[in-house]
Amino acid sequence: MTTAPPTSASAPELDLEVERRLDGEGQRYTPNRRAVIRILAEAERPLTTAEVVDRGDGLPQSSVYRNLGVLEAAGAVRRIAGGDEFTRFELAEDLAGHHHHLICTDCGSVADFTVPPTVERGLEAALHEVAAAAGFTADDHRLDLVGRCASCS
């Protein structure tokens, strides 16, 4: 198991894809939206809005909130529920690469992790089997392990 998956796309490819998605929503890829995407792409884990603001070098909090909403609606960003009252954000999985989350119920931290491809294939097969038995067609999966991080254990 490894943490912090690398962003799948290079910076220029990422910008082109985000711009395409925003254009499909009738939105522009503004400098502030580009800054939010860059912050999330460089982050080692999902970030709260406050963390995006802190890393934003002058980005107004209201702009970060608004732009995260627009980017989420365009499918460039996804919302992650943490183990606390704070929502976190990360790049959409198809932009960041497939990964899972470790969520601490004590401090609320969320860490990304990946598993070896053979484990991922076995997990995918098992989940599809469970879904099929329930008459459900699974397109993908998200796995959150909930517990206590090393700092809280």
LUMPA-609640 format. One record per residue (C-alpha): residue number from 1; residue in one letter; x, y, z. Coordinates in Angstrom, 2 decimals, always signed. Layout:
<r num="NUM" residu="A" xx="X" yy="Y" zz="Z"/>
...
***
This chain:
<r num="1" residu="M" xx="+0.00" yy="+0.00" zz="+0.00"/>
<r num="2" residu="T" xx="+1.40" yy="+3.40" zz="-0.96"/>
<r num="3" residu="T" xx="+0.15" yy="+6.90" zz="-0.21"/>
<r num="4" residu="A" xx="-0.43" yy="+9.99" zz="-2.35"/>
<r num="5" residu="P" xx="-1.09" yy="+8.88" zz="-5.92"/>
<r num="6" residu="P" xx="+0.58" yy="+10.99" zz="-8.58"/>
<r num="7" residu="T" xx="-1.59" yy="+13.17" zz="-10.76"/>
<r num="8" residu="S" xx="-2.23" yy="+11.22" zz="-13.96"/>
<r num="9" residu="A" xx="-2.05" yy="+14.16" zz="-16.34"/>
<r num="10" residu="S" xx="+0.84" yy="+16.56" zz="-16.93"/>
<r num="11" residu="A" xx="+0.15" yy="+20.22" zz="-16.09"/>
<r num="12" residu="P" xx="-0.60" yy="+21.24" zz="-19.71"/>
<r num="13" residu="E" xx="-2.81" yy="+18.17" zz="-20.26"/>
<r num="14" residu="L" xx="-4.58" yy="+18.79" zz="-16.96"/>
<r num="15" residu="D" xx="-5.23" yy="+22.43" zz="-17.87"/>
<r num="16" residu="L" xx="-6.60" yy="+21.47" zz="-21.29"/>
<r num="17" residu="E" xx="-8.93" yy="+18.86" zz="-19.80"/>
<r num="18" residu="V" xx="-10.20" yy="+21.15" zz="-17.04"/>
<r num="19" residu="E" xx="-10.74" yy="+23.92" zz="-19.59"/>
<r num="20" residu="R" xx="-12.71" yy="+21.50" zz="-21.79"/>
<r num="21" residu="R" xx="-14.92" yy="+20.45" zz="-18.87"/>
<r num="22" residu="L" xx="-15.56" yy="+24.02" zz="-17.80"/>
<r num="23" residu="D" xx="-16.35" yy="+25.02" zz="-21.38"/>
<r num="24" residu="G" xx="-18.94" yy="+22.24" zz="-21.46"/>
<r num="25" residu="E" xx="-20.59" yy="+23.92" zz="-18.46"/>
<r num="26" residu="G" xx="-20.45" yy="+27.37" zz="-20.06"/>
<r num="27" residu="Q" xx="-17.69" yy="+28.44" zz="-17.65"/>
<r num="28" residu="R" xx="-14.24" yy="+29.91" zz="-18.23"/>
<r num="29" residu="Y" xx="-10.93" yy="+28.60" zz="-16.87"/>
<r num="30" residu="T" xx="-10.02" yy="+31.74" zz="-14.94"/>
<r num="31" residu="P" xx="-6.67" yy="+32.38" zz="-13.23"/>
<r num="32" residu="N" xx="-8.27" yy="+31.69" zz="-9.82"/>
<r num="33" residu="R" xx="-9.70" yy="+28.36" zz="-11.03"/>
<r num="34" residu="R" xx="-6.34" yy="+27.48" zz="-12.52"/>
<r num="35" residu="A" xx="-4.72" yy="+28.26" zz="-9.14"/>
<r num="36" residu="V" xx="-7.21" yy="+26.02" zz="-7.30"/>
<r num="37" residu="I" xx="-6.55" yy="+23.16" zz="-9.75"/>
<r num="38" residu="R" xx="-2.79" yy="+23.60" zz="-9.36"/>
<r num="39" residu="I" xx="-3.08" yy="+23.55" zz="-5.54"/>
<r num="40" residu="L" xx="-5.15" yy="+20.35" zz="-5.62"/>
<r num="41" residu="A" xx="-2.83" yy="+18.73" zz="-8.20"/>
<r num="42" residu="E" xx="+0.21" yy="+19.41" zz="-6.02"/>
<r num="43" residu="A" xx="-1.45" yy="+18.32" zz="-2.77"/>
<r num="44" residu="E" xx="-0.46" yy="+15.01" zz="-1.24"/>
<r num="45" residu="R" xx="-4.01" yy="+14.47" zz="+0.08"/>
<r num="46" residu="P" xx="-7.53" yy="+15.93" zz="-0.18"/>
<r num="47" residu="L" xx="-7.66" yy="+19.50" zz="+1.17"/>
<r num="48" residu="T" xx="-10.25" yy="+21.48" zz="+3.11"/>
<r num="49" residu="T" xx="-11.35" yy="+24.81" zz="+1.70"/>
<r num="50" residu="A" xx="-9.30" yy="+26.56" zz="+4.40"/>
<r num="51" residu="E" xx="-6.21" yy="+24.61" zz="+3.33"/>
<r num="52" residu="V" xx="-6.76" yy="+25.63" zz="-0.30"/>
<r num="53" residu="V" xx="-7.06" yy="+29.27" zz="+0.83"/>
<r num="54" residu="D" xx="-3.87" yy="+28.96" zz="+2.93"/>
<r num="55" residu="R" xx="-1.94" yy="+27.57" zz="-0.05"/>
<r num="56" residu="G" xx="-3.53" yy="+30.04" zz="-2.45"/>
<r num="57" residu="D" xx="-1.18" yy="+33.00" zz="-2.01"/>
<r num="58" residu="G" xx="-3.86" yy="+35.68" zz="-1.87"/>
<r num="59" residu="L" xx="-6.86" yy="+33.75" zz="-3.19"/>
<r num="60" residu="P" xx="-9.96" yy="+35.18" zz="-1.48"/>
<r num="61" residu="Q" xx="-11.88" yy="+32.62" zz="+0.60"/>
<r num="62" residu="S" xx="-15.16" yy="+33.48" zz="-1.16"/>
<r num="63" residu="S" xx="-13.50" yy="+32.88" zz="-4.53"/>
<r num="64" residu="V" xx="-12.15" yy="+29.50" zz="-3.41"/>
<r num="65" residu="Y" xx="-15.60" yy="+28.38" zz="-2.19"/>
<r num="66" residu="R" xx="-17.27" yy="+29.53" zz="-5.41"/>
<r num="67" residu="N" xx="-14.61" yy="+28.06" zz="-7.69"/>
<r num="68" residu="L" xx="-14.57" yy="+24.69" zz="-5.93"/>
<r num="69" residu="G" xx="-18.32" yy="+24.51" zz="-6.54"/>
<r num="70" residu="V" xx="-17.95" yy="+25.37" zz="-10.22"/>
<r num="71" residu="L" xx="-15.05" yy="+22.93" zz="-10.66"/>
<r num="72" residu="E" xx="-17.02" yy="+20.18" zz="-8.91"/>
<r num="73" residu="A" xx="-20.07" yy="+20.79" zz="-11.12"/>
<r num="74" residu="A" xx="-17.80" yy="+20.54" zz="-14.19"/>
<r num="75" residu="G" xx="-16.41" yy="+17.20" zz="-13.01"/>
<r num="76" residu="A" xx="-12.85" yy="+18.44" zz="-12.46"/>
<r num="77" residu="V" xx="-12.94" yy="+18.23" zz="-8.66"/>
<r num="78" residu="R" xx="-14.65" yy="+15.86" zz="-6.27"/>
<r num="79" residu="R" xx="-15.80" yy="+16.31" zz="-2.70"/>
<r num="80" residu="I" xx="-14.58" yy="+13.93" zz="+0.02"/>
<r num="81" residu="A" xx="-16.27" yy="+13.59" zz="+3.41"/>
<r num="82" residu="G" xx="-13.68" yy="+13.44" zz="+6.17"/>
<r num="83" residu="G" xx="-13.94" yy="+12.07" zz="+9.66"/>
<r num="84" residu="D" xx="-14.81" yy="+15.53" zz="+10.96"/>
<r num="85" residu="E" xx="-17.14" yy="+18.37" zz="+9.98"/>
<r num="86" residu="F" xx="-14.87" yy="+19.59" zz="+7.19"/>
<r num="87" residu="T" xx="-15.40" yy="+18.66" zz="+3.55"/>
<r num="88" residu="R" xx="-12.26" yy="+18.06" zz="+1.57"/>
<r num="89" residu="F" xx="-11.61" yy="+18.38" zz="-2.15"/>
<r num="90" residu="E" xx="-9.33" yy="+16.65" zz="-4.63"/>
<r num="91" residu="L" xx="-8.99" yy="+16.37" zz="-8.38"/>
<r num="92" residu="A" xx="-11.54" yy="+14.09" zz="-10.01"/>
<r num="93" residu="E" xx="-10.30" yy="+10.52" zz="-10.03"/>
<r num="94" residu="D" xx="-9.88" yy="+10.32" zz="-13.80"/>
<r num="95" residu="L" xx="-7.52" yy="+13.32" zz="-13.54"/>
<r num="96" residu="A" xx="-5.64" yy="+12.25" zz="-10.40"/>
<r num="97" residu="G" xx="-5.52" yy="+8.50" zz="-10.84"/>
<r num="98" residu="H" xx="-7.45" yy="+5.75" zz="-9.07"/>
<r num="99" residu="H" xx="-6.87" yy="+5.68" zz="-5.32"/>
<r num="100" residu="H" xx="-8.57" yy="+5.14" zz="-1.98"/>
<r num="101" residu="H" xx="-8.76" yy="+7.03" zz="+1.33"/>
<r num="102" residu="L" xx="-7.75" yy="+6.51" zz="+4.95"/>
<r num="103" residu="I" xx="-10.11" yy="+8.58" zz="+7.14"/>
<r num="104" residu="C" xx="-9.31" yy="+9.24" zz="+10.81"/>
<r num="105" residu="T" xx="-12.40" yy="+9.39" zz="+13.03"/>
<r num="106" residu="D" xx="-10.49" yy="+11.25" zz="+15.76"/>
<r num="107" residu="C" xx="-8.75" yy="+14.13" zz="+13.98"/>
<r num="108" residu="G" xx="-10.63" yy="+13.96" zz="+10.65"/>
<r num="109" residu="S" xx="-7.53" yy="+13.65" zz="+8.50"/>
<r num="110" residu="V" xx="-7.88" yy="+12.05" zz="+5.07"/>
<r num="111" residu="A" xx="-4.91" yy="+10.41" zz="+3.35"/>
<r num="112" residu="D" xx="-4.79" yy="+8.93" zz="-0.14"/>
<r num="113" residu="F" xx="-3.46" yy="+5.45" zz="-0.73"/>
<r num="114" residu="T" xx="-3.09" yy="+3.02" zz="-3.60"/>
<r num="115" residu="V" xx="-2.72" yy="-0.74" zz="-3.63"/>
<r num="116" residu="P" xx="-0.71" yy="-2.93" zz="-6.00"/>
<r num="117" residu="P" xx="-2.47" yy="-3.65" zz="-9.32"/>
<r num="118" residu="T" xx="-3.00" yy="-7.33" zz="-8.46"/>
<r num="119" residu="V" xx="-4.77" yy="-6.38" zz="-5.23"/>
<r num="120" residu="E" xx="-6.82" yy="-3.74" zz="-7.06"/>
<r num="121" residu="R" xx="-7.95" yy="-6.29" zz="-9.67"/>
<r num="122" residu="G" xx="-8.96" yy="-8.75" zz="-6.93"/>
<r num="123" residu="L" xx="-10.86" yy="-6.03" zz="-5.08"/>
<r num="124" residu="E" xx="-12.60" yy="-4.96" zz="-8.28"/>
<r num="125" residu="A" xx="-13.63" yy="-8.55" zz="-9.06"/>
<r num="126" residu="A" xx="-14.95" yy="-9.12" zz="-5.52"/>
<r num="127" residu="L" xx="-16.93" yy="-5.89" zz="-5.54"/>
<r num="128" residu="H" xx="-18.45" yy="-6.66" zz="-8.95"/>
<r num="129" residu="E" xx="-19.44" yy="-10.09" zz="-7.66"/>
<r num="130" residu="V" xx="-21.17" yy="-8.56" zz="-4.62"/>
<r num="131" residu="A" xx="-22.89" yy="-5.98" zz="-6.82"/>
<r num="132" residu="A" xx="-24.06" yy="-8.59" zz="-9.34"/>
<r num="133" residu="A" xx="-25.51" yy="-10.74" zz="-6.54"/>
<r num="134" residu="A" xx="-27.59" yy="-7.71" zz="-5.53"/>
<r num="135" residu="G" xx="-28.70" yy="-7.06" zz="-9.13"/>
<r num="136" residu="F" xx="-26.52" yy="-3.96" zz="-9.26"/>
<r num="137" residu="T" xx="-24.17" yy="-2.96" zz="-12.07"/>
<r num="138" residu="A" xx="-21.07" yy="-1.30" zz="-10.63"/>
<r num="139" residu="D" xx="-19.22" yy="+1.12" zz="-12.89"/>
<r num="140" residu="D" xx="-16.44" yy="+1.89" zz="-10.44"/>
<r num="141" residu="H" xx="-15.65" yy="+1.78" zz="-6.74"/>
<r num="142" residu="R" xx="-14.47" yy="+4.07" zz="-3.97"/>
<r num="143" residu="L" xx="-12.91" yy="+2.63" zz="-0.86"/>
<r num="144" residu="D" xx="-12.60" yy="+4.54" zz="+2.39"/>
<r num="145" residu="L" xx="-10.90" yy="+2.86" zz="+5.34"/>
<r num="146" residu="V" xx="-12.20" yy="+4.48" zz="+8.52"/>
<r num="147" residu="G" xx="-10.26" yy="+4.32" zz="+11.77"/>
<r num="148" residu="R" xx="-7.49" yy="+6.19" zz="+13.58"/>
<r num="149" residu="C" xx="-4.34" yy="+7.61" zz="+12.03"/>
<r num="150" residu="A" xx="-0.88" yy="+7.01" zz="+13.49"/>
<r num="151" residu="S" xx="-1.00" yy="+10.33" zz="+15.35"/>
<r num="152" residu="C" xx="-4.30" yy="+9.45" zz="+17.06"/>
<r num="153" residu="S" xx="-3.71" yy="+5.73" zz="+17.75"/>
***
